[in-house]
Amino acid sequence: MKKWEDALNRETKWSTYEANVQAYRSNMIASQSFLLAVGALLLEKSFVLLSVCVAVAMIQLWYIWFRVIWARTKIVDYYKFDLRNRYDAQGKPAENAEDFLDEDTFIHNAKVRNHVYENLGMYKKKLKQKFRTTRFKLDVLIPVSFSVIWLGMLVVRFFGI
């Protein structure tokens, strides 16, 4: 069985991808904070400009944050749990796999990924239980909280509350 044939070993890849996820989270929180400051300034000004600001922020949250962060955390899991050398391309445990589980299969094939998570003892039906507590707070609660704030700003401005 060949293990990690490329130049970087599993631990290096894991720490690199984990650092990238943390940087992406920090960048998203900083950009949302900046947009919230701009939105607060626009709250009493133009409804149209506030709506544009909210649209940009929501696209950033729902199209970029969730998609990028969740894809990156899957990659972190792939390297953290050494999945290439423990599972085959169907997500079944394999000591001497000829058909290694590759990154793309793990990230893009939910059936294989869920099978691997079941074998690792991590798969639960409820969303919160699929994530470790910190990951749930950072990758679900924070963007949802930002979304609630944005929608609240629109409601306040539109209804003049």
ChimeraX commands (.cxc) that place a marker at each C-alpha (Angstrom):
marker #1 position 0.00,0.00,0.00 radius 0.5
marker #1 position 1.45,3.36,-1.02 radius 0.5
marker #1 position 0.95,6.19,1.43 radius 0.5
marker #1 position 0.89,9.87,0.53 radius 0.5
marker #1 position 2.95,9.73,-2.63 radius 0.5
marker #1 position 3.24,13.50,-3.10 radius 0.5
marker #1 position 5.79,15.86,-1.56 radius 0.5
marker #1 position 3.81,16.91,1.52 radius 0.5
marker #1 position 2.93,14.46,4.26 radius 0.5
marker #1 position -0.51,14.17,5.85 radius 0.5
marker #1 position 0.33,16.23,8.95 radius 0.5
marker #1 position 1.65,19.12,6.84 radius 0.5
marker #1 position -1.43,19.10,4.63 radius 0.5
marker #1 position -3.74,18.92,7.63 radius 0.5
marker #1 position -2.09,21.88,9.40 radius 0.5
marker #1 position -2.02,23.92,6.17 radius 0.5
marker #1 position -5.70,23.34,5.42 radius 0.5
marker #1 position -6.67,23.97,9.05 radius 0.5
marker #1 position -4.78,27.29,8.99 radius 0.5
marker #1 position -6.56,28.20,5.74 radius 0.5
marker #1 position -9.98,27.49,7.28 radius 0.5
marker #1 position -9.15,29.70,10.26 radius 0.5
marker #1 position -7.97,32.49,7.94 radius 0.5
marker #1 position -11.14,32.23,5.81 radius 0.5
marker #1 position -13.30,32.46,8.94 radius 0.5
marker #1 position -11.39,35.50,10.16 radius 0.5
marker #1 position -11.66,37.22,6.78 radius 0.5
marker #1 position -15.39,36.56,6.56 radius 0.5
marker #1 position -16.04,37.87,10.07 radius 0.5
marker #1 position -13.95,40.98,9.37 radius 0.5
marker #1 position -15.71,41.68,6.07 radius 0.5
marker #1 position -19.15,41.17,7.64 radius 0.5
marker #1 position -18.19,43.55,10.46 radius 0.5
marker #1 position -17.11,46.16,7.93 radius 0.5
marker #1 position -20.32,45.74,5.95 radius 0.5
marker #1 position -22.36,46.03,9.16 radius 0.5
marker #1 position -20.66,49.35,9.92 radius 0.5
marker #1 position -21.50,50.56,6.40 radius 0.5
marker #1 position -25.05,49.26,6.78 radius 0.5
marker #1 position -25.47,51.07,10.09 radius 0.5
marker #1 position -24.41,54.31,8.39 radius 0.5
marker #1 position -26.88,53.70,5.56 radius 0.5
marker #1 position -29.74,52.77,7.91 radius 0.5
marker #1 position -30.99,56.35,8.13 radius 0.5
marker #1 position -29.98,57.29,4.58 radius 0.5
marker #1 position -31.03,55.43,1.46 radius 0.5
marker #1 position -33.15,52.28,1.53 radius 0.5
marker #1 position -31.82,51.33,-1.90 radius 0.5
marker #1 position -28.16,51.59,-0.82 radius 0.5
marker #1 position -28.91,49.70,2.38 radius 0.5
marker #1 position -30.61,46.99,0.32 radius 0.5
marker #1 position -27.57,46.71,-1.95 radius 0.5
marker #1 position -25.31,46.43,1.10 radius 0.5
marker #1 position -27.56,43.73,2.58 radius 0.5
marker #1 position -27.61,41.85,-0.73 radius 0.5
marker #1 position -23.79,41.89,-0.93 radius 0.5
marker #1 position -23.52,40.71,2.68 radius 0.5
marker #1 position -26.08,37.92,2.25 radius 0.5
marker #1 position -24.45,36.67,-0.95 radius 0.5
marker #1 position -21.14,36.67,0.86 radius 0.5
marker #1 position -22.62,34.70,3.76 radius 0.5
marker #1 position -24.75,32.16,1.93 radius 0.5
marker #1 position -22.86,31.71,-1.33 radius 0.5
marker #1 position -19.28,32.18,-0.19 radius 0.5
marker #1 position -19.02,31.52,3.57 radius 0.5
marker #1 position -21.04,28.33,3.75 radius 0.5
marker #1 position -19.75,26.83,0.53 radius 0.5
marker #1 position -16.07,27.64,1.06 radius 0.5
marker #1 position -15.86,26.93,4.77 radius 0.5
marker #1 position -17.78,23.66,4.59 radius 0.5
marker #1 position -15.68,22.44,1.66 radius 0.5
marker #1 position -12.48,23.36,3.47 radius 0.5
marker #1 position -13.54,21.66,6.71 radius 0.5
marker #1 position -14.19,18.47,4.74 radius 0.5
marker #1 position -10.62,18.64,3.43 radius 0.5
marker #1 position -9.36,19.16,6.99 radius 0.5
marker #1 position -11.27,16.04,8.09 radius 0.5
marker #1 position -9.86,14.10,5.15 radius 0.5
marker #1 position -6.28,14.76,6.26 radius 0.5
marker #1 position -6.92,14.87,10.00 radius 0.5
marker #1 position -8.36,11.36,10.05 radius 0.5
marker #1 position -5.92,10.02,7.42 radius 0.5
marker #1 position -8.84,8.90,5.28 radius 0.5
marker #1 position -6.87,8.13,2.13 radius 0.5
marker #1 position -5.03,5.30,3.83 radius 0.5
marker #1 position -7.97,4.02,5.90 radius 0.5
marker #1 position -10.81,3.89,3.35 radius 0.5
marker #1 position -11.36,2.89,-0.24 radius 0.5
marker #1 position -13.15,4.94,-2.92 radius 0.5
marker #1 position -16.54,3.64,-1.71 radius 0.5
marker #1 position -15.87,4.81,1.86 radius 0.5
marker #1 position -15.37,1.31,3.24 radius 0.5
marker #1 position -12.56,0.57,5.71 radius 0.5
marker #1 position -9.65,-1.02,3.91 radius 0.5
marker #1 position -6.28,-1.92,5.36 radius 0.5
marker #1 position -4.63,-2.56,1.99 radius 0.5
marker #1 position -6.75,-0.52,-0.37 radius 0.5
marker #1 position -5.81,-0.58,-4.00 radius 0.5
marker #1 position -8.45,2.06,-4.78 radius 0.5
marker #1 position -7.62,4.85,-2.32 radius 0.5
marker #1 position -10.22,7.35,-1.15 radius 0.5
marker #1 position -9.20,10.63,-2.77 radius 0.5
marker #1 position -10.00,14.20,-1.70 radius 0.5
marker #1 position -12.48,14.91,-4.49 radius 0.5
marker #1 position -14.54,11.81,-3.78 radius 0.5
marker #1 position -14.70,12.59,-0.07 radius 0.5
marker #1 position -15.67,16.23,-0.63 radius 0.5
marker #1 position -18.15,15.83,-3.49 radius 0.5
marker #1 position -19.76,12.45,-2.75 radius 0.5
marker #1 position -22.08,12.82,0.26 radius 0.5
marker #1 position -22.88,9.09,0.32 radius 0.5
marker #1 position -19.22,8.10,0.60 radius 0.5
marker #1 position -18.52,10.91,3.11 radius 0.5
marker #1 position -21.46,9.92,5.32 radius 0.5
marker #1 position -20.38,6.28,5.19 radius 0.5
marker #1 position -16.89,7.28,6.36 radius 0.5
marker #1 position -18.34,9.47,9.12 radius 0.5
marker #1 position -20.53,6.56,10.27 radius 0.5
marker #1 position -17.43,4.37,10.47 radius 0.5
marker #1 position -15.63,7.07,12.43 radius 0.5
marker #1 position -18.61,7.31,14.80 radius 0.5
marker #1 position -19.28,10.96,13.92 radius 0.5
marker #1 position -22.46,10.85,11.84 radius 0.5
marker #1 position -25.68,11.97,13.49 radius 0.5
marker #1 position -29.02,12.98,12.03 radius 0.5
marker #1 position -29.22,16.42,13.63 radius 0.5
marker #1 position -27.18,19.24,12.08 radius 0.5
marker #1 position -25.61,20.35,15.34 radius 0.5
marker #1 position -24.37,16.85,16.07 radius 0.5
marker #1 position -22.69,16.52,12.67 radius 0.5
marker #1 position -20.26,19.25,13.71 radius 0.5
marker #1 position -17.93,19.55,16.63 radius 0.5
marker #1 position -19.16,22.29,18.98 radius 0.5
marker #1 position -16.64,24.92,17.89 radius 0.5
marker #1 position -17.22,24.21,14.22 radius 0.5
marker #1 position -20.98,24.48,14.71 radius 0.5
marker #1 position -20.64,27.85,16.46 radius 0.5
marker #1 position -18.22,29.30,13.92 radius 0.5
marker #1 position -19.63,27.84,10.73 radius 0.5
marker #1 position -23.37,27.89,11.43 radius 0.5
marker #1 position -24.31,30.17,14.32 radius 0.5
marker #1 position -22.15,33.16,13.36 radius 0.5
marker #1 position -23.31,33.41,9.72 radius 0.5
marker #1 position -26.92,32.83,10.75 radius 0.5
marker #1 position -26.54,35.54,13.39 radius 0.5
marker #1 position -25.18,37.95,10.80 radius 0.5
marker #1 position -28.11,37.09,8.54 radius 0.5
marker #1 position -30.60,37.84,11.31 radius 0.5
marker #1 position -28.93,41.19,11.95 radius 0.5
marker #1 position -29.05,42.06,8.24 radius 0.5
marker #1 position -32.70,41.13,7.93 radius 0.5
marker #1 position -33.43,43.08,11.11 radius 0.5
marker #1 position -31.80,46.16,9.62 radius 0.5
marker #1 position -33.99,45.89,6.54 radius 0.5
marker #1 position -37.13,45.46,8.62 radius 0.5
marker #1 position -36.25,48.44,10.83 radius 0.5
marker #1 position -35.55,50.63,7.80 radius 0.5
marker #1 position -38.54,49.50,5.76 radius 0.5
marker #1 position -41.13,49.70,8.53 radius 0.5
marker #1 position -39.51,52.65,10.31 radius 0.5
marker #1 position -39.49,50.87,13.67 radius 0.5
marker link #1:1,2 radius 0.2
marker link #1:2,3 radius 0.2
marker link #1:3,4 radius 0.2
marker link #1:4,5 radius 0.2
marker link #1:5,6 radius 0.2
marker link #1:6,7 radius 0.2
marker link #1:7,8 radius 0.2
marker link #1:8,9 radius 0.2
marker link #1:9,10 radius 0.2
marker link #1:10,11 radius 0.2
marker link #1:11,12 radius 0.2
marker link #1:12,13 radius 0.2
marker link #1:13,14 radius 0.2
marker link #1:14,15 radius 0.2
marker link #1:15,16 radius 0.2
marker link #1:16,17 radius 0.2
marker link #1:17,18 radius 0.2
marker link #1:18,19 radius 0.2
marker link #1:19,20 radius 0.2
marker link #1:20,21 radius 0.2
marker link #1:21,22 radius 0.2
marker link #1:22,23 radius 0.2
marker link #1:23,24 radius 0.2
marker link #1:24,25 radius 0.2
marker link #1:25,26 radius 0.2
marker link #1:26,27 radius 0.2
marker link #1:27,28 radius 0.2
marker link #1:28,29 radius 0.2
marker link #1:29,30 radius 0.2
marker link #1:30,31 radius 0.2
marker link #1:31,32 radius 0.2
marker link #1:32,33 radius 0.2
marker link #1:33,34 radius 0.2
marker link #1:34,35 radius 0.2
marker link #1:35,36 radius 0.2
marker link #1:36,37 radius 0.2
marker link #1:37,38 radius 0.2
marker link #1:38,39 radius 0.2
marker link #1:39,40 radius 0.2
marker link #1:40,41 radius 0.2
marker link #1:41,42 radius 0.2
marker link #1:42,43 radius 0.2
marker link #1:43,44 radius 0.2
marker link #1:44,45 radius 0.2
marker link #1:45,46 radius 0.2
marker link #1:46,47 radius 0.2
marker link #1:47,48 radius 0.2
marker link #1:48,49 radius 0.2
marker link #1:49,50 radius 0.2
marker link #1:50,51 radius 0.2
marker link #1:51,52 radius 0.2
marker link #1:52,53 radius 0.2
marker link #1:53,54 radius 0.2
marker link #1:54,55 radius 0.2
marker link #1:55,56 radius 0.2
marker link #1:56,57 radius 0.2
marker link #1:57,58 radius 0.2
marker link #1:58,59 radius 0.2
marker link #1:59,60 radius 0.2
marker link #1:60,61 radius 0.2
marker link #1:61,62 radius 0.2
marker link #1:62,63 radius 0.2
marker link #1:63,64 radius 0.2
marker link #1:64,65 radius 0.2
marker link #1:65,66 radius 0.2
marker link #1:66,67 radius 0.2
marker link #1:67,68 radius 0.2
marker link #1:68,69 radius 0.2
marker link #1:69,70 radius 0.2
marker link #1:70,71 radius 0.2
marker link #1:71,72 radius 0.2
marker link #1:72,73 radius 0.2
marker link #1:73,74 radius 0.2
marker link #1:74,75 radius 0.2
marker link #1:75,76 radius 0.2
marker link #1:76,77 radius 0.2
marker link #1:77,78 radius 0.2
marker link #1:78,79 radius 0.2
marker link #1:79,80 radius 0.2
marker link #1:80,81 radius 0.2
marker link #1:81,82 radius 0.2
marker link #1:82,83 radius 0.2
marker link #1:83,84 radius 0.2
marker link #1:84,85 radius 0.2
marker link #1:85,86 radius 0.2
marker link #1:86,87 radius 0.2
marker link #1:87,88 radius 0.2
marker link #1:88,89 radius 0.2
marker link #1:89,90 radius 0.2
marker link #1:90,91 radius 0.2
marker link #1:91,92 radius 0.2
marker link #1:92,93 radius 0.2
marker link #1:93,94 radius 0.2
marker link #1:94,95 radius 0.2
marker link #1:95,96 radius 0.2
marker link #1:96,97 radius 0.2
marker link #1:97,98 radius 0.2
marker link #1:98,99 radius 0.2
marker link #1:99,100 radius 0.2
marker link #1:100,101 radius 0.2
marker link #1:101,102 radius 0.2
marker link #1:102,103 radius 0.2
marker link #1:103,104 radius 0.2
marker link #1:104,105 radius 0.2
marker link #1:105,106 radius 0.2
marker link #1:106,107 radius 0.2
marker link #1:107,108 radius 0.2
marker link #1:108,109 radius 0.2
marker link #1:109,110 radius 0.2
marker link #1:110,111 radius 0.2
marker link #1:111,112 radius 0.2
marker link #1:112,113 radius 0.2
marker link #1:113,114 radius 0.2
marker link #1:114,115 radius 0.2
marker link #1:115,116 radius 0.2
marker link #1:116,117 radius 0.2
marker link #1:117,118 radius 0.2
marker link #1:118,119 radius 0.2
marker link #1:119,120 radius 0.2
marker link #1:120,121 radius 0.2
marker link #1:121,122 radius 0.2
marker link #1:122,123 radius 0.2
marker link #1:123,124 radius 0.2
marker link #1:124,125 radius 0.2
marker link #1:125,126 radius 0.2
marker link #1:126,127 radius 0.2
marker link #1:127,128 radius 0.2
marker link #1:128,129 radius 0.2
marker link #1:129,130 radius 0.2
marker link #1:130,131 radius 0.2
marker link #1:131,132 radius 0.2
marker link #1:132,133 radius 0.2
marker link #1:133,134 radius 0.2
marker link #1:134,135 radius 0.2
marker link #1:135,136 radius 0.2
marker link #1:136,137 radius 0.2
marker link #1:137,138 radius 0.2
marker link #1:138,139 radius 0.2
marker link #1:139,140 radius 0.2
marker link #1:140,141 radius 0.2
marker link #1:141,142 radius 0.2
marker link #1:142,143 radius 0.2
marker link #1:143,144 radius 0.2
marker link #1:144,145 radius 0.2
marker link #1:145,146 radius 0.2
marker link #1:146,147 radius 0.2
marker link #1:147,148 radius 0.2
marker link #1:148,149 radius 0.2
marker link #1:149,150 radius 0.2
marker link #1:150,151 radius 0.2
marker link #1:151,152 radius 0.2
marker link #1:152,153 radius 0.2
marker link #1:153,154 radius 0.2
marker link #1:154,155 radius 0.2
marker link #1:155,156 radius 0.2
marker link #1:156,157 radius 0.2
marker link #1:157,158 radius 0.2
marker link #1:158,159 radius 0.2
marker link #1:159,160 radius 0.2
marker link #1:160,161 radius 0.2
view
